[in-house]
C-alpha cells in the first residue's frame, strides 16, 4: 500500500463532477472483473496480484462511477466519495501489477496475456475498443491521481458540504484550491 493510501485511506474524497477524468472507469471495471475471472483459475503468482484484489479494485472503480452518476447531485461542481481503505489499497496493488505486466516482468506474464487477449480486436477486444495494457495503466493512474489527492481544502469542502453549508466563503475557497490541484495533475473541470 502506498503512503498516501495508508495515511488517508478512509477520508472522504472530492471528485470532479464531470465524467471526462474518469470516462475509462467503466471499461476498467469490466476489464478487471473479467481478468479476475481468469485469475481465479490460476495460481496467484501467474497474475502478480490475487484475483480477489482485482475484484476489489473493480468494485472500487464501480463505486467511483456510481458516485459520478448519482441522480440529483447536491453540487454540480464536485461529488463526495468515501472509499474504504481496502478498496483504495486494491486499486494501488492492481496498478502495481499492471505496471509489472506492461514492463514485461515474468511474474505478470499471465496478466499481460489476458489483457492482450481482452484488447485484441480479433478476439474479445470489441468490448474494449482501442484499449491497450499501457492505456489501461495510464487510465488507472489518472483515476488514482484524483483519489489520492488529499488536501486540507478537500477535507474542508467535505466538512462544509456534509454540514449543509457548501456555499460558504470557506467552501468556495476550498473548491478553488481543489480545482487548481486537479488542473495541476491534468484534470479539467
N, C-alpha and C positions, 0 to 999 in steps of 0.2 A: 504494500500500500504506500502511496506517495505521502510525503509530509503534509501536503495540503489536504488530502483525503483523510489522513489520520487525525489532524488537528480540528478540522471543521466539518466532519462528515455529516452531522445531523442538523446543521444550520439550515434555515430556510434560504433558498436560492432565489435570486431575482433574475428572471429570464426576459429577454426581449420578446415583445408580444408578436412581432412579425415572424412568419414562418421561414423567411429566407435563410436565416442562420442555421436552421435545423431541418431543412426540407429532406435531408437524407436520413433522418431518424427513422422514418417508416421503413425505408428499404433496409437499413442496417438492422432493425428489429427482426425483420423476416430472414435476413441473411444469418444472423446469429442464432435464431431459433432453428433454422434448417441445419446449420453447422453443428449445433448442439445435438440434434438428432443423430447425425453421423458419429459425433464424438462419444455418445453413449455406447456405441457398438465396438469401440476400440479402446485400448489401454490409454490412460491419461497422457503418458509420455508422447503418444503419437500426435497430439494436438497442442502440446505445450501449455495447456490450460484444461482444467476439468470441465466436463460437459455442464455440470451444474453452474459453474461460473459463467459460461456462455449464456445459459438460460437466464441467469440472474441479470446479466448485462442487458440482454434483450428486454427483460421486464423493466429495467431502469429506463431504457430508451422509449418504451411504450408509455411509461409514466410521464416522460417529458412531452411526448406527443399529446397525451390526454390533457395535460396542463395547458398546452397551447390551443387545443381545440375546445376548451371549456366554453359552454354556452353562456351568454350574458356575462362576459368578463367584467369584473368590478373596475378594471382600469384598462384603457386601450393601449397604454404605453408599455406595460410590463405584466408579467404573470409571476405569482409566487409558487414555489415548489419546495416542499420539504422532502429531501431524498435521503432515505436511511443510509447509514454509513456502509453497510454491507453491499448495497447496490452500487454506490459510488466506487467502492473498492473493486467490485466485479468489473466495472467499466475500465478501471485502470489495469487490472490484470489482463483483460481481454485486449486492451490497447497494446500492452507489452507483448502479448502472444502474436498479435497481428504484425507488430514491428519485427519480431523474430522471423515470422513467416516471409515477410517481404524481403528481409535481409538474406533469406536462404538458409537459415540455421537448420541443422539436422533435426533438432527436437520439435520443429514446427512443420516438418515436411508434409504430413497428412493434412494439416490445417491449410497450407498453401494449395495443395492439390484439390482439396474440397472447394476452396474459394474459386480457384480457376475453373473448376467444373461448373460451379453455380453461375459464374460470369461468362462462360463460353457461349457465344451466340448460337453455336451449333447444338448445344445441349440445353441446359436449364436456363441459360443466360437471358432468355426472353423475359424472364421475370425481373431481371435487374439490368436493363439496357445501359450499356456504356460504363458499367462499374468494373473496376479492377481491384485487386488486393491493395495496391498502393493508394487508389482512390478511396477505398473503404477506410484505410488508416487515416488519410487526410480528413475525411468526413468525421471520423470519431474524434480526432484531435480538435477539430473545430467545436464540436459539441462539448468536449471536456474543457476547452478553454473558457466557455461560458459557465459550466457547472463548477469549475474550480475557482472562479473569480469570487474572492471573499474580501470585501472591503468594509470598513466601518459604515460607509454610506449605504451599503446593501442591507446591513443589519438595521440601520436607522429607518430606511424605507420600509422594510418588512414590519418593523415595530409600529411605525405610524399607520401603516395600512391595516394591520391587524387590530389596532386600537380604534379604527374607524376615522382616522384623520389623514387620509392620503393627500390632501390638498393644502397642507400647511406649508409655510415657507421652508421649514427644515426638510420636509418631504420633497419639495420641488428641487431644493439644492442637492439633496442626496441623489435624486433621479438624474440631475445634470451630471454629477460626478460619475455615476454608474454608466450613463450613456457615453461619456468621454472614455471610460475604461473599455467599453465594448468597441468603440471606434478604434482604440489603440491596438486591439487584437484582431481587427479586420471585420468586425460585425457592424453592419449598417442597420439602422432602425428606420 
